Protein backbone atom coordinates (compact mmCIF):
# COMPACT_ATOMS: atom_id res chain seq x y z
CA UNK A 1 0.00 0.00 0.00
CA UNK A 2 2.86 2.34 0.88
CA UNK A 3 4.28 2.19 -2.65
CA UNK A 4 0.97 3.50 -4.01
CA UNK A 5 1.08 6.44 -1.59
CA UNK A 6 4.63 7.24 -2.66
CA UNK A 7 3.53 7.05 -6.29
CA UNK A 8 0.68 9.50 -5.74
CA UNK A 9 3.02 11.83 -3.89
CA UNK A 10 5.40 11.74 -6.85
CA UNK A 11 2.60 12.69 -9.25
CA UNK A 12 1.67 15.67 -7.09
CA UNK A 13 5.30 16.84 -6.91
CA UNK A 14 5.73 16.65 -10.70
CA UNK A 15 2.46 18.52 -11.27
CA UNK A 16 3.46 21.22 -8.80
CA UNK A 17 6.83 21.69 -10.52
CA UNK A 18 5.16 21.90 -13.94
CA UNK A 19 2.68 24.58 -12.95
CA UNK A 20 5.45 26.51 -11.17
CA UNK A 21 7.67 26.69 -14.23
CA UNK A 22 5.05 26.52 -17.01
CA UNK A 23 4.84 30.32 -17.47
CA UNK A 24 8.61 30.41 -18.01
CA UNK A 25 8.39 27.64 -20.60
CA UNK A 26 5.56 29.37 -22.49
CA UNK A 27 7.26 32.78 -22.52
CA UNK A 28 10.57 31.69 -24.02
CA UNK A 29 10.55 33.28 -27.47
CA UNK A 30 13.13 34.03 -30.13
CA UNK A 31 15.61 36.83 -29.57
CA UNK A 32 13.56 39.10 -31.84
CA UNK A 33 10.50 38.83 -29.60
CA UNK A 34 10.93 40.81 -26.38
CA UNK A 35 8.74 39.73 -23.49
CA UNK A 36 5.39 41.47 -23.27
CA UNK A 37 4.82 44.11 -20.62
CA UNK A 38 2.03 43.32 -18.14
CA UNK A 39 -1.31 43.39 -19.95
CA UNK A 40 -2.47 47.03 -20.09
CA UNK A 41 -5.98 48.07 -19.19
CA UNK A 42 -7.99 50.94 -20.66
CA UNK A 43 -8.20 54.15 -18.64
CA UNK A 44 -11.38 56.22 -18.67
CA UNK A 45 -14.45 56.08 -20.85
CA UNK A 46 -15.32 57.43 -24.30
CA UNK A 47 -16.05 61.14 -24.46
CA UNK A 48 -17.03 63.79 -27.02
CA UNK A 49 -13.55 65.37 -27.01
CA UNK A 50 -11.45 62.24 -27.49
CA UNK A 51 -8.53 62.89 -29.87
CA UNK A 52 -8.80 62.60 -33.64
CA UNK A 53 -6.31 61.07 -36.07
CA UNK A 54 -7.05 61.97 -39.68
CA UNK A 55 -5.31 61.68 -43.03
CA UNK A 56 -4.68 59.74 -46.24
CA UNK A 57 -1.87 58.74 -48.56
CA UNK A 58 -0.93 59.55 -52.17
CA UNK A 59 -1.61 63.22 -51.71
CA UNK A 60 -0.18 66.20 -53.53
CA UNK A 61 0.72 66.93 -57.13
CA UNK A 62 1.07 70.26 -58.86
CA UNK A 63 -0.80 68.58 -61.75
CA UNK A 64 -3.93 67.90 -59.65
CA UNK A 65 -6.24 69.88 -57.40
CA UNK A 66 -7.39 66.81 -55.47
CA UNK A 67 -5.13 67.63 -52.53
CA UNK A 68 -6.65 71.10 -52.22
CA UNK A 69 -10.07 69.48 -51.85
CA UNK A 70 -8.95 66.93 -49.26
CA UNK A 71 -7.08 69.66 -47.35
CA UNK A 72 -10.40 71.47 -46.95
CA UNK A 73 -11.69 68.39 -45.10
CA UNK A 74 -8.74 68.64 -42.71
CA UNK A 75 -9.57 72.32 -42.19
CA UNK A 76 -13.12 71.48 -41.21
CA UNK A 77 -12.11 68.86 -38.63
CA UNK A 78 -9.36 70.99 -37.13
CA UNK A 79 -11.84 73.88 -36.82
CA UNK A 80 -13.90 71.86 -34.32
CA UNK A 81 -11.23 72.54 -31.70
CA UNK A 82 -10.86 68.87 -30.75
CA UNK A 83 -7.26 67.67 -30.48
CA UNK A 84 -6.41 66.59 -34.03
CA UNK A 85 -3.31 64.91 -35.44
CA UNK A 86 -2.89 64.57 -39.20
CA UNK A 87 -1.17 61.49 -40.64
CA UNK A 88 0.12 60.79 -44.13
CA UNK A 89 0.42 57.26 -45.53
CA UNK A 90 3.23 57.87 -48.01
CA UNK A 91 3.76 59.38 -51.46
CA UNK A 92 2.98 62.77 -50.05
CA UNK A 93 4.49 64.99 -52.78
CA UNK A 94 4.62 63.86 -56.40
CA UNK A 95 6.46 63.01 -58.52
CA UNK A 96 9.69 62.52 -56.62
CA UNK A 97 9.30 63.95 -53.13
CA UNK A 98 11.80 66.74 -53.69
CA UNK A 99 11.89 69.66 -51.28
CA UNK A 100 10.64 71.89 -54.10
CA UNK A 101 7.64 69.59 -54.68
CA UNK A 102 6.87 69.55 -50.97
CA UNK A 103 7.01 73.32 -50.79
CA UNK A 104 5.16 74.07 -54.03
CA UNK A 105 2.69 71.16 -54.34
CA UNK A 106 2.09 69.83 -50.80
CA UNK A 107 2.69 73.07 -48.91
CA UNK A 108 -0.24 75.16 -50.22
CA UNK A 109 -2.77 72.44 -49.29
CA UNK A 110 -1.89 69.89 -46.60
CA UNK A 111 1.06 72.03 -45.59
CA UNK A 112 -1.37 74.23 -43.65
CA UNK A 113 -1.34 71.47 -41.04
CA UNK A 114 2.35 70.60 -40.99
CA UNK A 115 2.66 71.54 -37.33
CA UNK A 116 0.19 68.77 -36.42
CA UNK A 117 1.29 66.19 -39.01
CA UNK A 118 3.04 62.88 -38.35
CA UNK A 119 4.11 61.63 -41.81
CA UNK A 120 4.92 58.23 -43.28
CA UNK A 121 7.19 57.73 -46.27
CA UNK A 122 6.36 56.24 -49.68
CA UNK A 123 8.28 54.98 -52.67
CA UNK A 124 7.93 58.29 -54.52
CA UNK A 125 9.60 60.04 -51.60
CA UNK A 126 12.66 57.88 -52.25
CA UNK A 127 13.03 58.91 -55.88
CA UNK A 128 15.49 61.52 -54.64
CA UNK A 129 17.65 58.64 -53.37
CA UNK A 130 17.27 58.96 -49.60
CA UNK A 131 14.04 60.92 -49.10
CA UNK A 132 15.91 64.14 -48.33
CA UNK A 133 12.99 66.32 -49.37
CA UNK A 134 10.67 64.57 -46.94
CA UNK A 135 13.01 64.93 -43.96
CA UNK A 136 13.94 68.52 -44.77
CA UNK A 137 10.30 69.53 -45.06
CA UNK A 138 8.90 67.79 -41.96
CA UNK A 139 11.99 68.02 -39.76
CA UNK A 140 11.95 66.23 -36.42
CA UNK A 141 8.30 65.16 -36.86
CA UNK A 142 9.46 62.65 -39.52
CA UNK A 143 11.78 60.79 -37.16
CA UNK A 144 15.43 59.86 -37.59
CA UNK A 145 16.37 60.37 -41.30
CA UNK A 146 18.44 57.18 -41.22
CA UNK A 147 15.34 55.19 -40.23
CA UNK A 148 12.05 56.91 -41.08
CA UNK A 149 10.13 54.91 -38.47
CA UNK A 150 9.01 56.10 -35.07
CA UNK A 151 6.11 56.03 -32.61
CA UNK A 152 4.11 58.38 -30.42
CA UNK A 153 1.13 58.32 -28.09
CA UNK A 154 -2.18 60.03 -28.79
CA UNK A 155 -4.69 59.99 -25.97
CA UNK A 156 -4.59 56.44 -24.66
CA UNK A 157 -3.43 55.03 -28.00
CA UNK A 158 0.02 54.05 -29.21
CA UNK A 159 0.62 55.09 -32.83
CA UNK A 160 3.43 53.49 -34.83
CA UNK A 161 4.69 54.87 -38.15
CA UNK A 162 6.75 52.38 -40.16
CA UNK A 163 8.84 52.83 -43.29
CA UNK A 164 8.33 50.67 -46.37
CA UNK A 165 10.61 53.11 -48.22
CA UNK A 166 10.99 52.07 -51.87
CA UNK A 167 8.84 48.96 -51.30
CA UNK A 168 11.26 47.90 -48.54
CA UNK A 169 14.32 48.09 -50.80
CA UNK A 170 15.87 51.18 -49.18
CA UNK A 171 15.00 50.24 -45.58
CA UNK A 172 14.47 46.55 -44.89
CA UNK A 173 11.13 45.30 -43.55
CA UNK A 174 12.25 41.68 -43.20
CA UNK A 175 12.02 39.56 -40.10
CA UNK A 176 15.22 40.17 -38.13
CA UNK A 177 15.86 43.57 -39.75
CA UNK A 178 16.64 46.58 -37.58
CA UNK A 179 13.18 47.96 -38.26
CA UNK A 180 11.36 44.75 -37.32
CA UNK A 181 13.44 44.36 -34.15
CA UNK A 182 12.70 47.98 -33.23
CA UNK A 183 8.98 47.39 -33.83
CA UNK A 184 8.88 44.43 -31.45
CA UNK A 185 10.83 46.31 -28.80
CA UNK A 186 8.56 49.33 -29.15
CA UNK A 187 5.45 47.18 -28.81
CA UNK A 188 6.87 45.36 -25.79
CA UNK A 189 7.60 48.67 -24.05
CA UNK A 190 4.22 50.24 -24.75
CA UNK A 191 1.73 50.45 -21.92
CA UNK A 192 -1.17 51.42 -24.21
CA UNK A 193 -4.26 49.24 -24.43
CA UNK A 194 -4.91 50.24 -28.08
CA UNK A 195 -2.44 50.36 -30.98
CA UNK A 196 -2.65 51.67 -34.56
CA UNK A 197 0.10 51.40 -37.18
CA UNK A 198 0.63 53.40 -40.38
CA UNK A 199 2.84 52.71 -43.39
CA UNK A 200 2.57 52.80 -47.18
CA UNK A 201 2.50 49.28 -48.69
CA UNK A 202 -0.69 47.32 -47.86
CA UNK A 203 -0.48 43.68 -46.87
CA UNK A 204 -3.85 43.15 -48.57
CA UNK A 205 -5.44 44.99 -51.48
CA UNK A 206 -8.04 44.16 -54.12
CA UNK A 207 -6.35 46.43 -56.67
CA UNK A 208 -2.69 45.47 -56.19
CA UNK A 209 -1.45 43.06 -58.84
CA UNK A 210 -0.33 40.48 -56.30
CA UNK A 211 -3.21 41.14 -53.92
CA UNK A 212 -0.92 43.03 -51.57
CA UNK A 213 2.66 43.07 -50.32
CA UNK A 214 4.29 40.02 -48.79
CA UNK A 215 7.28 42.10 -47.67
CA UNK A 216 5.29 43.62 -44.80
CA UNK A 217 4.13 40.32 -43.31
CA UNK A 218 6.80 40.70 -40.62
CA UNK A 219 5.09 43.91 -39.48
CA UNK A 220 1.75 42.13 -39.30
CA UNK A 221 3.25 39.22 -37.37
CA UNK A 222 4.70 41.54 -34.75
CA UNK A 223 1.63 43.74 -34.43
CA UNK A 224 -0.67 40.73 -34.16
CA UNK A 225 1.53 39.14 -31.49
CA UNK A 226 1.18 42.24 -29.33
CA UNK A 227 -2.54 42.78 -29.87
CA UNK A 228 -2.66 45.78 -32.24
CA UNK A 229 -6.07 46.82 -33.56
CA UNK A 230 -5.68 48.86 -36.75
CA UNK A 231 -3.35 49.12 -39.77
CA UNK A 232 -3.57 52.07 -42.20
CA UNK A 233 -1.89 52.04 -45.62
CA UNK A 234 -1.76 53.96 -48.88
CA UNK A 235 0.01 53.16 -52.18
CA UNK A 236 -3.15 51.91 -53.92
CA UNK A 237 -5.06 55.02 -55.03
CA UNK A 238 -8.46 53.99 -53.70
CA UNK A 239 -10.26 53.14 -50.47
CA UNK A 240 -10.74 49.67 -49.04
CA UNK A 241 -11.66 48.37 -45.60
CA UNK A 242 -11.03 44.81 -44.42
CA UNK A 243 -12.54 42.82 -41.58
CA UNK A 244 -10.17 41.89 -38.73
CA UNK A 245 -7.76 39.22 -39.93
CA UNK A 246 -4.36 37.63 -39.38
CA UNK A 247 -1.13 38.16 -41.29
CA UNK A 248 -2.04 35.31 -43.66
CA UNK A 249 -5.52 36.65 -44.35
CA UNK A 250 -7.54 34.40 -42.07
CA UNK A 251 -10.61 36.03 -40.55
CA UNK A 252 -10.08 36.59 -36.83
CA UNK A 253 -12.81 38.61 -35.08
CA UNK A 254 -11.20 38.15 -31.66
CA UNK A 255 -7.57 39.16 -32.21
CA UNK A 256 -7.32 40.17 -35.88
CA UNK A 257 -6.33 43.61 -37.15
CA UNK A 258 -8.58 45.77 -39.28
CA UNK A 259 -6.75 47.18 -42.31
CA UNK A 260 -7.70 50.35 -44.17
CA UNK A 261 -6.23 51.32 -47.55
CA UNK A 262 -6.70 55.07 -48.00
CA UNK A 263 -4.67 56.21 -51.00
CA UNK A 264 -7.27 58.89 -51.67
CA UNK A 265 -5.38 62.03 -50.68
CA UNK A 266 -5.72 63.72 -54.06
CA UNK A 267 -3.06 62.60 -56.55
CA UNK A 268 -5.17 60.23 -58.70
CA UNK A 269 -7.45 57.20 -58.39
CA UNK A 270 -6.97 53.52 -59.33
CA UNK A 271 -9.77 51.20 -60.47
CA UNK A 272 -10.63 48.19 -58.32
CA UNK A 273 -11.70 45.30 -60.53
CA UNK A 274 -13.50 42.20 -59.20
CA UNK A 275 -13.01 39.84 -57.54
CA UNK A 276 -12.25 41.49 -54.24
CA UNK A 277 -9.83 40.00 -51.74
CA UNK A 278 -11.24 37.73 -49.01
CA UNK A 279 -12.38 39.72 -45.95
CA UNK A 280 -12.71 42.94 -47.97
CA UNK A 281 -15.82 44.65 -46.65
CA UNK A 282 -16.14 47.81 -48.75
CA UNK A 283 -14.28 49.61 -51.55
CA UNK A 284 -14.39 52.87 -53.45
CA UNK A 285 -12.27 53.81 -56.46
CA UNK A 286 -13.89 57.07 -57.58
CA UNK A 287 -13.72 59.40 -54.58
CA UNK A 288 -10.96 61.45 -52.99
CA UNK A 289 -11.27 61.80 -49.25
CA UNK A 290 -9.71 61.38 -45.85
CA UNK A 291 -10.02 58.77 -43.11
CA UNK A 292 -10.86 60.06 -39.64
CA UNK A 293 -10.38 58.04 -36.45
CA UNK A 294 -11.81 59.11 -33.10
CA UNK A 295 -9.66 57.35 -30.53
CA UNK A 296 -11.51 56.37 -27.36
CA UNK A 297 -9.79 54.70 -24.37
CA UNK A 298 -10.92 51.19 -25.35
CA UNK A 299 -12.44 51.59 -28.82
CA UNK A 300 -12.37 53.67 -31.97
CA UNK A 301 -14.73 55.15 -34.53
CA UNK A 302 -13.75 55.47 -38.17
CA UNK A 303 -15.22 57.65 -40.89
CA UNK A 304 -14.22 58.06 -44.51
CA UNK A 305 -15.10 61.65 -45.42
CA UNK A 306 -15.47 62.35 -49.16
CA UNK A 307 -14.55 65.62 -50.85
CA UNK A 308 -17.38 68.02 -51.64
CA UNK A 309 -19.77 66.79 -54.32
CA UNK A 310 -19.20 63.06 -53.77
CA UNK A 311 -21.49 60.71 -51.87
CA UNK A 312 -19.38 57.68 -50.96
CA UNK A 313 -19.13 57.39 -47.19
CA UNK A 314 -17.98 54.72 -44.76
CA UNK A 315 -18.12 54.69 -40.98
CA UNK A 316 -18.18 52.30 -38.06
CA UNK A 317 -16.69 51.40 -34.72
CA UNK A 318 -14.34 48.79 -33.32
CA UNK A 319 -13.21 47.67 -29.89
CA UNK A 320 -9.64 47.31 -28.67
CA UNK A 321 -8.54 43.88 -27.49
CA UNK A 322 -5.79 42.17 -25.56
CA UNK A 323 -2.97 40.29 -27.27
CA UNK A 324 -3.67 36.68 -28.23
CA UNK A 325 -2.36 34.06 -25.82
CA UNK A 326 1.22 33.05 -26.68
CA UNK A 327 1.69 29.74 -28.44
CA UNK A 328 3.51 26.87 -26.80
CA UNK A 329 7.05 26.39 -28.09
LOBAGU-949439 format. One record per residue (C-alpha): residue in one letter; z, y, x. Coordinates in nm, 3 decimals, padded with zeros to 5 digits. Example, Ala and Ser with C-alpha at 12.3 -4.5 7.8 and 13.67 -1.06 7.14 Angstrom:
! residues 2
   residu         z         y         x
        A    00.780   -00.450    01.230
        S    00.714   -00.106    01.367
This chain:
! residues 329
   residu         z         y         x
        X    00.000    00.000    00.000
        X    00.088    00.234    00.286
        X   -00.265    00.219    00.428
        X   -00.401    00.350    00.097
        X   -00.159    00.644    00.108
        X   -00.266    00.724    00.463
        X   -00.629    00.705    00.353
        X   -00.574    00.950    00.068
        X   -00.389    01.183    00.302
        X   -00.685    01.174    00.540
        X   -00.925    01.269    00.260
        X   -00.709    01.567    00.167
        X   -00.691    01.684    00.530
        X   -01.070    01.665    00.573
        X   -01.127    01.852    00.246
        X   -00.880    02.122    00.346
        X   -01.052    02.169    00.683
        X   -01.394    02.190    00.516
        X   -01.295    02.458    00.268
        X   -01.117    02.651    00.545
        X   -01.423    02.669    00.767
        X   -01.701    02.652    00.505
        X   -01.747    03.032    00.484
        X   -01.801    03.041    00.861
        X   -02.060    02.764    00.839
        X   -02.249    02.937    00.556
        X   -02.252    03.278    00.726
        X   -02.402    03.169    01.057
        X   -02.747    03.328    01.055
        X   -03.013    03.403    01.313
        X   -02.957    03.683    01.561
        X   -03.184    03.910    01.356
        X   -02.960    03.883    01.050
        X   -02.638    04.081    01.093
        X   -02.349    03.973    00.874
        X   -02.327    04.147    00.539
        X   -02.062    04.411    00.482
        X   -01.814    04.332    00.203
        X   -01.995    04.339   -00.131
        X   -02.009    04.703   -00.247
        X   -01.919    04.807   -00.598
        X   -02.066    05.094   -00.799
        X   -01.864    05.415   -00.820
        X   -01.867    05.622   -01.138
        X   -02.085    05.608   -01.445
        X   -02.430    05.743   -01.532
        X   -02.446    06.114   -01.605
        X   -02.702    06.379   -01.703
        X   -02.701    06.537   -01.355
        X   -02.749    06.224   -01.145
        X   -02.987    06.289   -00.853
        X   -03.364    06.260   -00.880
        X   -03.607    06.107   -00.631
        X   -03.968    06.197   -00.705
        X   -04.303    06.168   -00.531
        X   -04.624    05.974   -00.468
        X   -04.856    05.874   -00.187
        X   -05.217    05.955   -00.093
        X   -05.171    06.322   -00.161
        X   -05.353    06.620   -00.018
        X   -05.713    06.693    00.072
        X   -05.886    07.026    00.107
        X   -06.175    06.858   -00.080
        X   -05.965    06.790   -00.393
        X   -05.740    06.988   -00.624
        X   -05.547    06.681   -00.739
        X   -05.253    06.763   -00.513
        X   -05.222    07.110   -00.665
        X   -05.185    06.948   -01.007
        X   -04.926    06.693   -00.895
        X   -04.735    06.966   -00.708
        X   -04.695    07.147   -01.040
        X   -04.510    06.839   -01.169
        X   -04.271    06.864   -00.874
        X   -04.219    07.232   -00.957
        X   -04.121    07.148   -01.312
        X   -03.863    06.886   -01.211
        X   -03.713    07.099   -00.936
        X   -03.682    07.388   -01.184
        X   -03.432    07.186   -01.390
        X   -03.170    07.254   -01.123
        X   -03.075    06.887   -01.086
        X   -03.048    06.767   -00.726
        X   -03.403    06.659   -00.641
        X   -03.544    06.491   -00.331
        X   -03.920    06.457   -00.289
        X   -04.064    06.149   -00.117
        X   -04.413    06.079    00.012
        X   -04.553    05.726    00.042
        X   -04.801    05.787    00.323
        X   -05.146    05.938    00.376
        X   -05.005    06.277    00.298
        X   -05.278    06.499    00.449
        X   -05.640    06.386    00.462
        X   -05.852    06.301    00.646
        X   -05.662    06.252    00.969
        X   -05.313    06.395    00.930
        X   -05.369    06.674    01.180
        X   -05.128    06.966    01.189
        X   -05.410    07.189    01.064
        X   -05.468    06.959    00.764
        X   -05.097    06.955    00.687
        X   -05.079    07.332    00.701
        X   -05.403    07.407    00.516
        X   -05.434    07.116    00.269
        X   -05.080    06.983    00.209
        X   -04.891    07.307    00.269
        X   -05.022    07.516   -00.024
        X   -04.929    07.244   -00.277
        X   -04.660    06.989   -00.189
        X   -04.559    07.203    00.106
        X   -04.365    07.423   -00.137
        X   -04.104    07.147   -00.134
        X   -04.099    07.060    00.235
        X   -03.733    07.154    00.266
        X   -03.642    06.877    00.019
        X   -03.901    06.619    00.129
        X   -03.835    06.288    00.304
        X   -04.181    06.163    00.411
        X   -04.328    05.823    00.492
        X   -04.627    05.773    00.719
        X   -04.968    05.624    00.636
        X   -05.267    05.498    00.828
        X   -05.452    05.829    00.793
        X   -05.160    06.004    00.960
        X   -05.225    05.788    01.266
        X   -05.588    05.891    01.303
        X   -05.464    06.152    01.549
        X   -05.337    05.864    01.765
        X   -04.960    05.896    01.727
        X   -04.910    06.092    01.404
        X   -04.833    06.414    01.591
        X   -04.937    06.632    01.299
        X   -04.694    06.457    01.067
        X   -04.396    06.493    01.301
        X   -04.477    06.852    01.394
        X   -04.506    06.953    01.030
        X   -04.196    06.779    00.890
        X   -03.976    06.802    01.199
        X   -03.642    06.623    01.195
        X   -03.686    06.516    00.830
        X   -03.952    06.265    00.946
        X   -03.716    06.079    01.178
        X   -03.759    05.986    01.543
        X   -04.130    06.037    01.637
        X   -04.122    05.718    01.844
        X   -04.023    05.519    01.534
        X   -04.108    05.691    01.205
        X   -03.847    05.491    01.013
        X   -03.507    05.610    00.901
        X   -03.261    05.603    00.611
        X   -03.042    05.838    00.411
        X   -02.809    05.832    00.113
        X   -02.879    06.003   -00.218
        X   -02.597    05.999   -00.469
        X   -02.466    05.644   -00.459
        X   -02.800    05.503   -00.343
        X   -02.921    05.405    00.002
        X   -03.283    05.509    00.062
        X   -03.483    05.349    00.343
        X   -03.815    05.487    00.469
        X   -04.016    05.238    00.675
        X   -04.329    05.283    00.884
        X   -04.637    05.067    00.833
        X   -04.822    05.311    01.061
        X   -05.187    05.207    01.099
        X   -05.130    04.896    00.884
        X   -04.854    04.790    01.126
        X   -05.080    04.809    01.432
        X   -04.918    05.118    01.587
        X   -04.558    05.024    01.500
        X   -04.489    04.655    01.447
        X   -04.355    04.530    01.113
        X   -04.320    04.168    01.225
        X   -04.010    03.956    01.202
        X   -03.813    04.017    01.522
        X   -03.975    04.357    01.586
        X   -03.758    04.658    01.664
        X   -03.826    04.796    01.318
        X   -03.732    04.475    01.136
        X   -03.415    04.436    01.344
        X   -03.323    04.798    01.270
        X   -03.383    04.739    00.898
        X   -03.145    04.443    00.888
        X   -02.880    04.631    01.083
        X   -02.915    04.933    00.856
        X   -02.881    04.718    00.545
        X   -02.579    04.536    00.687
        X   -02.405    04.867    00.760
        X   -02.475    05.024    00.422
        X   -02.192    05.045    00.173
        X   -02.421    05.142   -00.117
        X   -02.443    04.924   -00.426
        X   -02.808    05.024   -00.491
        X   -03.098    05.036   -00.244
        X   -03.456    05.167   -00.265
        X   -03.718    05.140    00.010
        X   -04.038    05.340    00.063
        X   -04.339    05.271    00.284
        X   -04.718    05.280    00.257
        X   -04.869    04.928    00.250
        X   -04.786    04.732   -00.069
        X   -04.687    04.368   -00.048
        X   -04.857    04.315   -00.385
        X   -05.148    04.499   -00.544
        X   -05.412    04.416   -00.804
        X   -05.667    04.643   -00.635
        X   -05.619    04.547   -00.269
        X   -05.884    04.306   -00.145
        X   -05.630    04.048   -00.033
        X   -05.392    04.114   -00.321
        X   -05.157    04.303   -00.092
        X   -05.032    04.307    00.266
        X   -04.879    04.002    00.429
        X   -04.767    04.210    00.728
        X   -04.480    04.362    00.529
        X   -04.331    04.032    00.413
        X   -04.062    04.070    00.680
        X   -03.948    04.391    00.509
        X   -03.930    04.213    00.175
        X   -03.737    03.922    00.325
        X   -03.475    04.154    00.470
        X   -03.443    04.374    00.163
        X   -03.416    04.073   -00.067
        X   -03.149    03.914    00.153
        X   -02.933    04.224    00.118
        X   -02.987    04.278   -00.254
        X   -03.224    04.578   -00.266
        X   -03.356    04.682   -00.607
        X   -03.675    04.886   -00.568
        X   -03.977    04.912   -00.335
        X   -04.220    05.207   -00.357
        X   -04.562    05.204   -00.189
        X   -04.888    05.396   -00.176
        X   -05.218    05.316    00.001
        X   -05.392    05.191   -00.315
        X   -05.503    05.502   -00.506
        X   -05.370    05.399   -00.846
        X   -05.047    05.314   -01.026
        X   -04.904    04.967   -01.074
        X   -04.560    04.837   -01.166
        X   -04.442    04.481   -01.103
        X   -04.158    04.282   -01.254
        X   -03.873    04.189   -01.017
        X   -03.993    03.922   -00.776
        X   -03.938    03.763   -00.436
        X   -04.129    03.816   -00.113
        X   -04.366    03.531   -00.204
        X   -04.435    03.665   -00.552
        X   -04.207    03.440   -00.754
        X   -04.055    03.603   -01.061
        X   -03.683    03.659   -01.008
        X   -03.508    03.861   -01.281
        X   -03.166    03.815   -01.120
        X   -03.221    03.916   -00.757
        X   -03.588    04.017   -00.732
        X   -03.715    04.361   -00.633
        X   -03.928    04.577   -00.858
        X   -04.231    04.718   -00.675
        X   -04.417    05.035   -00.770
        X   -04.755    05.132   -00.623
        X   -04.800    05.507   -00.670
        X   -05.100    05.621   -00.467
        X   -05.167    05.889   -00.727
        X   -05.068    06.203   -00.538
        X   -05.406    06.372   -00.572
        X   -05.655    06.260   -00.306
        X   -05.870    06.023   -00.517
        X   -05.839    05.720   -00.745
        X   -05.933    05.352   -00.697
        X   -06.047    05.120   -00.977
        X   -05.832    04.819   -01.063
        X   -06.053    04.530   -01.170
        X   -05.920    04.220   -01.350
        X   -05.754    03.984   -01.301
        X   -05.424    04.149   -01.225
        X   -05.174    04.000   -00.983
        X   -04.901    03.773   -01.124
        X   -04.595    03.972   -01.238
        X   -04.797    04.294   -01.271
        X   -04.665    04.465   -01.582
        X   -04.875    04.781   -01.614
        X   -05.155    04.961   -01.428
        X   -05.345    05.287   -01.439
        X   -05.646    05.381   -01.227
        X   -05.758    05.707   -01.389
        X   -05.458    05.940   -01.372
        X   -05.299    06.145   -01.096
        X   -04.925    06.180   -01.127
        X   -04.585    06.138   -00.971
        X   -04.311    05.877   -01.002
        X   -03.964    06.006   -01.086
        X   -03.645    05.804   -01.038
        X   -03.310    05.911   -01.181
        X   -03.053    05.735   -00.966
        X   -02.736    05.637   -01.151
        X   -02.437    05.470   -00.979
        X   -02.535    05.119   -01.092
        X   -02.882    05.159   -01.244
        X   -03.197    05.367   -01.237
        X   -03.453    05.515   -01.473
        X   -03.817    05.547   -01.375
        X   -04.089    05.765   -01.522
        X   -04.451    05.806   -01.422
        X   -04.542    06.165   -01.510
        X   -04.916    06.235   -01.547
        X   -05.085    06.562   -01.455
        X   -05.164    06.802   -01.738
        X   -05.432    06.679   -01.977
        X   -05.377    06.306   -01.920
        X   -05.187    06.071   -02.149
        X   -05.096    05.768   -01.938
        X   -04.719    05.739   -01.913
        X   -04.476    05.472   -01.798
        X   -04.098    05.469   -01.812
        X   -03.806    05.230   -01.818
        X   -03.472    05.140   -01.669
        X   -03.332    04.879   -01.434
        X   -02.989    04.767   -01.321
        X   -02.867    04.731   -00.964
        X   -02.749    04.388   -00.854
        X   -02.556    04.217   -00.579
        X   -02.727    04.029   -00.297
        X   -02.823    03.668   -00.367
        X   -02.582    03.406   -00.236
        X   -02.668    03.305    00.122
        X   -02.844    02.974    00.169
        X   -02.680    02.687    00.351
        X   -02.809    02.639    00.705
